[in-house]
Amino acid sequence: MAYALPDLPYDYTALEPYISRKTLEFHHDKHHAAYVKKFNDAVKGTELDSKSIEQVIKAVANDANKVGIFNNAAQAWNHSFYWNCMKPNAAGTPTGELAKKIDADFGSFEKFVEAFKNAGATQFGSGWAWLVLDSGTLKVSKTLNADNPLTSNQIPLLTMDVWEHAYYLDYQNKRPEYIDTFLSKLVNWDFVAENLTAA
């Protein structure tokens, strides 16, 4: 049951000038595609082949003999999720139940933004910043390399890729500028709200 590389949910130029066509072409068509291919190759013909990618991630997490499978499965899943966390013309803030939940659990939207920016900026090396639902409470977390909240029984609602390949062509070493732009110009709050409702 091969995992398919999803198409981007928007055109390659749709996130410009914040994320360039060149970045999306490299990031989606090269990096993401490579994770998907390596994952499919690794599980083909094994007992994991019939499982969903989420089941594989949970099954092989912390198994030293299956680090390669985990890394490629988690990175394939993380990227598929990440693309949906952005949309064109997305400037704005959450509304409705999501906004109320953020205010209740963080104190204000501004405090959430501060926590999320800090998670992305202080993730040393490669990784991800997340907004998750953890036992009914919204929390910000960060993960190293391929790791994701699925392995901690948390429900991912939003993610930001802070691997250099996500931003280097557009922002070079200015990760904080990329983080600011992601939060103010790119977040698909409708997708985040749908994830909260589904949870």
PLY file of the C-alpha trace (Angstrom):
ply
format ascii 1.0
element vertex 199
property float x
property float y
property float z
element edge 198
property int vertex1
property int vertex2
end_header
0.00 0.00 0.00
2.41 2.64 -1.26
2.18 6.13 0.19
1.62 8.63 -2.60
3.36 11.98 -2.81
0.48 14.46 -2.59
0.27 17.35 -5.01
0.74 20.77 -3.49
-2.67 22.22 -2.58
-1.78 25.38 -4.54
0.29 26.45 -7.53
4.08 26.72 -7.22
3.85 30.52 -7.41
0.86 30.87 -5.06
2.87 31.67 -1.92
5.09 34.30 -3.52
6.68 36.60 -2.52
6.93 34.83 0.85
7.85 31.35 -0.40
9.30 31.24 -3.92
8.50 28.87 -6.74
12.10 27.63 -6.61
11.80 26.76 -2.92
8.55 24.84 -3.45
9.99 22.99 -6.45
13.05 21.88 -4.51
11.22 21.28 -1.25
8.24 19.36 -2.64
9.58 17.79 -5.83
13.01 16.83 -4.49
13.09 16.62 -0.68
9.52 15.46 -0.01
9.51 13.13 -3.01
12.75 11.52 -1.80
11.30 10.82 1.67
8.22 9.23 0.10
10.27 7.05 -2.25
12.67 5.90 0.47
9.77 5.11 2.80
7.93 3.08 0.17
11.11 1.21 -0.79
11.87 0.43 2.87
8.48 -1.09 3.73
7.75 -2.84 0.43
7.25 -6.54 1.00
7.39 -6.23 4.80
4.68 -6.54 7.45
4.56 -2.74 7.53
3.49 -2.48 3.90
-0.19 -2.97 4.71
-0.27 -0.34 7.46
-1.08 3.35 7.09
1.84 5.73 7.32
0.57 6.97 10.71
0.50 3.38 12.00
4.05 2.80 10.74
5.32 5.98 12.43
3.89 4.88 15.78
4.99 1.26 15.35
8.66 1.96 14.62
9.23 5.04 16.80
12.13 4.46 19.22
13.11 1.20 17.48
16.84 1.53 16.91
16.68 -1.07 14.13
14.08 0.90 12.17
15.43 4.46 12.40
15.61 4.79 8.62
12.00 3.73 8.19
10.88 6.11 10.92
12.82 9.08 9.56
11.46 8.72 6.04
7.90 7.90 7.15
7.74 10.81 9.56
9.30 13.26 7.11
6.90 12.15 4.37
3.95 12.68 6.75
5.28 15.94 8.23
5.66 17.52 4.81
2.22 16.42 3.61
0.79 18.08 6.73
2.97 21.19 6.37
1.79 22.03 2.85
-1.79 22.23 4.12
-0.75 24.54 6.96
-0.16 27.30 4.41
-2.36 28.97 1.82
-2.23 31.98 -0.51
-3.48 35.32 0.80
-3.59 33.91 4.32
-2.85 37.03 6.34
-5.10 37.01 9.34
-5.76 35.44 12.70
-7.87 32.49 13.86
-11.57 32.97 14.48
-14.41 31.08 16.14
-13.77 28.16 18.45
-10.07 28.00 17.57
-9.57 31.63 18.60
-11.43 31.03 21.87
-9.37 27.92 22.59
-6.09 29.74 21.92
-7.14 32.57 24.24
-8.18 30.09 26.93
-5.06 27.92 26.79
-2.36 30.53 26.07
-3.90 33.67 27.56
-4.03 35.46 24.21
-3.20 35.00 20.54
-0.12 37.17 21.05
1.17 34.80 23.73
0.63 31.84 21.39
2.58 33.66 18.67
5.41 34.36 21.10
5.57 30.70 22.15
5.41 29.41 18.58
8.11 31.81 17.37
10.31 30.80 20.28
9.86 27.09 19.50
10.87 27.61 15.88
13.78 29.92 16.65
15.26 27.78 19.43
15.01 24.42 17.64
18.74 23.82 17.24
19.57 22.41 13.83
16.75 20.82 11.84
13.23 20.20 13.04
9.67 21.42 13.37
7.53 23.72 15.51
4.00 22.52 16.31
0.67 23.56 17.73
-0.83 20.42 19.23
-3.78 19.27 21.26
-2.48 17.37 24.28
-5.13 15.78 26.52
-7.58 18.50 25.57
-5.17 21.43 25.99
-3.46 23.40 23.24
0.32 23.43 23.55
3.31 24.53 21.48
6.10 22.02 21.01
9.17 21.48 18.87
10.69 18.29 17.52
14.15 17.42 16.27
14.76 16.17 12.73
11.87 13.92 11.65
10.12 13.45 14.98
6.51 14.51 15.29
3.72 14.67 17.90
2.11 11.42 16.76
4.74 9.54 18.76
3.67 11.37 21.94
-0.07 10.75 21.54
-0.58 14.44 20.74
-2.82 15.65 17.91
-1.01 17.95 15.46
-2.99 21.05 14.45
-0.29 23.22 12.83
3.36 22.80 11.91
6.20 24.94 10.62
9.20 23.34 8.96
12.46 24.82 10.27
14.83 22.61 8.30
17.02 24.94 6.24
15.67 23.56 2.96
12.28 25.09 3.88
13.54 28.66 3.81
17.20 29.03 2.85
16.73 29.96 -0.81
14.40 32.80 0.22
15.69 33.87 3.64
19.26 32.51 3.80
20.26 32.31 7.49
17.43 34.60 8.68
15.21 31.96 10.25
13.40 34.49 12.50
12.28 36.44 9.41
10.90 33.23 7.86
9.09 32.45 11.14
7.56 35.94 11.30
6.41 35.68 7.70
4.98 32.19 8.20
2.81 33.34 11.11
1.72 36.69 9.65
1.31 35.83 5.96
1.05 32.08 5.37
-0.85 30.14 8.06
-4.02 28.42 6.86
-6.12 28.94 9.99
-9.08 27.18 8.34
-7.02 23.98 8.18
-5.94 24.38 11.81
-9.57 24.90 12.86
-10.65 21.80 10.92
-7.99 19.75 12.73
-9.23 21.02 16.09
-12.84 20.18 15.20
-11.85 16.70 14.00
-9.92 16.07 17.22
0 1
1 2
2 3
3 4
4 5
5 6
6 7
7 8
8 9
9 10
10 11
11 12
12 13
13 14
14 15
15 16
16 17
17 18
18 19
19 20
20 21
21 22
22 23
23 24
24 25
25 26
26 27
27 28
28 29
29 30
30 31
31 32
32 33
33 34
34 35
35 36
36 37
37 38
38 39
39 40
40 41
41 42
42 43
43 44
44 45
45 46
46 47
47 48
48 49
49 50
50 51
51 52
52 53
53 54
54 55
55 56
56 57
57 58
58 59
59 60
60 61
61 62
62 63
63 64
64 65
65 66
66 67
67 68
68 69
69 70
70 71
71 72
72 73
73 74
74 75
75 76
76 77
77 78
78 79
79 80
80 81
81 82
82 83
83 84
84 85
85 86
86 87
87 88
88 89
89 90
90 91
91 92
92 93
93 94
94 95
95 96
96 97
97 98
98 99
99 100
100 101
101 102
102 103
103 104
104 105
105 106
106 107
107 108
108 109
109 110
110 111
111 112
112 113
113 114
114 115
115 116
116 117
117 118
118 119
119 120
120 121
121 122
122 123
123 124
124 125
125 126
126 127
127 128
128 129
129 130
130 131
131 132
132 133
133 134
134 135
135 136
136 137
137 138
138 139
139 140
140 141
141 142
142 143
143 144
144 145
145 146
146 147
147 148
148 149
149 150
150 151
151 152
152 153
153 154
154 155
155 156
156 157
157 158
158 159
159 160
160 161
161 162
162 163
163 164
164 165
165 166
166 167
167 168
168 169
169 170
170 171
171 172
172 173
173 174
174 175
175 176
176 177
177 178
178 179
179 180
180 181
181 182
182 183
183 184
184 185
185 186
186 187
187 188
188 189
189 190
190 191
191 192
192 193
193 194
194 195
195 196
196 197
197 198
